[in-house]
Amino acid sequence: MIKLAIFAYLLSLATVTTGSSTSRSEFSYMKEKADNSAVVFIGDSRTVGMKAAITDIVDKDNEFFIAQSGEGYSWFKNTGIGQLKSTISLHKNINDWTIVTNFGVNDPDNAEKYVEEYEDLMTDIETSNSSKNIMMYVISVNPVDESKCSSRTNKEINKINEIFENGFEDETNSIIYINTNDYVKQIMISTDGLHYTDSTYRKIYKKILESIILEKSENYTA
C-alpha cells in the first residue's frame, strides 16, 4: 500500500522541467503535504553529477544523496550502507522512504553481489524499521558513448542490467528494477563518454522519478 505522502512528494519532485529555470517555490505546496516522506539517491560519480545538476531546483529537506566518485560495491558495502542507515535513523519523523540505487558502471563483475547485498540490506532495514514504509528502486546502469569511453562498453552494461532485471523481477518484492537505459540512449549528451551534461542528468533525474511514480500509482491507495 502506497501512502499519500510519499506519492505526493515524488509528484512534487517530478515537476522539475529540464532546461528551465524552475523555482524551488514550485515545490512548496506538495512538499508541505509530504513532510514525513523522503527520497535517498545512493550511487557513484553519476549520482554525484546528477546531484550537482539539480541542486538549484530541488528542495533538499527531504531528499538525500549518498555518493562517491569512482566507487562501487566495496564502498557501498563498507561505507554507503552505513550512511544510508544513519540517514534513516536520524530522521525519525520520516515514515515513508524511497531508496534509489545506481551502481555498477565501475565494477560490472560485481553485479550479482549487488543483487545479494540489496536484498540483505532491505531485509535488515525493514526489520529495524518495521513501522516505516520503505521501497528500493534499482536503476539500470545507463549507457556510455563508446566513441569517447574506453573503460566500459555497452555490451558489458547490458549484461549488468540483465542480471539486475532478473534479480528483481518479482514485483511483489520491496525491490523494483527500473530500466532507464533505453531512454538515456536516445537523449544522452556525454562529456567524456562515461558522464553526462547537466541537461542530460536533469532528464535522467526526471525520468527516474516518473518511472517510480508510475510503478507506485499501480498500487496506490490514498
N, C-alpha and C positions, 0 to 999 in steps of 0.2 A: 504494500500500500504506500503510495507516494503522498506525503503530506503537502498541504498547500504552500507552506513557507518556502521549502526548497524549490518547488516548481516555480513560484513567483520570483524568487531570487535569480534563478537561471534565466528566466524570461527577461529580467531586467538587464542582465549582463549581455545577453544575446542581441540586444538592441544596438550594440556597437555598429556603427556604419563605417565600413572600411573606406579609408581615403578621405574621410571628412573630419571636421573639427568638432566632433561630438563632445558636448559638455558633460562634466561629472553630474551636474544638476539633473540631467535627463534620467538618471538612475534613482533619484532620491525617493520618489513616491513608492516604487516597488520595493526599494531597499528598506523603507520604514516598516513594511509588512513582512519582512523576512529576516529580522534580527537574530533569529535562532537557527539560521541556515548558513552554510559556508561551502566554499569550493577550495580544494587544495590541488595544485598542479605540482607534480614531482617528476623530475627528469634530468636531462643532460644539458649541453650547451644550446640545443634548440629550444628548450624550455626557458633558459636564460634569455635567449634572443626574443622569444615571444613576450616575456615579461617586460623587457625594455620597450618593445614596440607598442604595448597597450597601456603603459604606465600612466599616461596623462588622461586617459578616458575611462578608467575603471575605478570604482570605489573599492579601495583595498581593505576596508574594515573587516569584511567577511570573505576576503579572497587571499589565499596564501600561496607563495611559490617556494618550493624547496628544490634547488637545482644546483648542479656543479658542472662546469665545462670540462669536457674531456673524460668524464667518468661513466661508469656503467654498473654492472652487477655488484662488484665488490663494495663500491661506495654506497650503493643503495642498501645493501645488506648491513654494512657496518656503521653507516652514518645516517643515511636518508631515512631509514625506518625509525630510528630513534628520534629524529627531528619531527617526523610525522606524528608519532605517538605523543610527543611532548606538546605539539600544536593542539591536538585534540584534547589532551589533559588540561592544558592551561585555559581553554575556552569552555568552561563548564556550562555556560549559558547556551551554547550552541548544541542543538539536538539532532540536526539533520546535516550530514556530511556527504559531499560528493568528492571522491578522490580520483584524480585524473593522472594516469601514469604514461610516460612517454620515454621509454628506454629502448636500447637495442642496436642503434646505429653504430655505436662504438665497439660493441662486442657481440656480433651475431652468433658466435658459438655458444653463448650463454642463454639462448632463447628458452630452452627447456628449463633451465634453472630459474629464470624469471617466472615462468608459469607456476612452478612449485612454490617459489617464495611469495608470490602474490596470494596464492591460496592459503599458505600458512599465516601470512600477515593478516588476511581478512578474518580467519578463524580466531586469531589472537585478539584482534581489535574488537570484533563482535562479542567475544566472551567477556572482555574487560569493560565494554561499554554497552551492556545489554539493553539499556533504556534508550539508546540512541538509534537513529535510522542512518545506516552507513552503506553506501554503494561505491564500488570501484569500477572505473571505466579505463580499460587498457586501449590506448590509442595505437593504431598501426604505426610502424616505422615508415616515415614518409620518404619519397624518392630523392635521389641525388641527380645532379646534372653531370652525367658521365664525361661530358666534354671538358669539364673543369676539375672533376674529382677523381683522383687516382687511388684513394684509400678504401673506397667502397663501391660495389656495383649494385645495380637494381635487381640483378638476379639473386644476390645474397639477401637483399632486403625482402624480396618476395618470399624467400624461404623462411625468414624470420616470421613474417606476417602469417604464413601458413601455419606455423607452429602455434602462434598466439591465437589464431582463429579456431583451430582445432581444440586448443586447450580450454577455451571458454565458449564453446558452442551451446552449452546448456543455459538457456535464457532464464531458468528458474533460479540460477545461482545469483549470488550478490556481486559477481564479477562479470562484466559485459565487455566484449571486444567491439571496438568501433573502427571501421575502415575509412580513413580519410585519405589514404594513399592515392586512390583513383582520382579523387577531386584535386589533390595537390599537383598531380601530374599535369593537369590542364591549366592551372593558374600560376604555377611557381615561377618566380624570378630568383635565381640564386646568386649570391655574392661571390662564392668560392667553390661552388659545386655541392657543398655539404650544408651550408647555412643559407638563409633566405633574407630578402629585403624586408624592411619594416612592413611594407604594404602586404607582402605575402604572409608574414606572421599574423597580421591582423585578420586576414581572411581565414587562416587556419584556426585561429582562436574562435572566430565566429562560427565556423563550420563544426568545431568540436562541441560547442555549447548547443548549437541547433540539433546536432545528432543526439546528444544526451536528452534534450527536451523531447525530441521525437520518441525516443525509447521510453522515457518516463511517462509521456502522455498516453501511451498504450495501456499503462497500468494505473493511471491517475485516478484518485478518488479525493474529491475536495473535503 
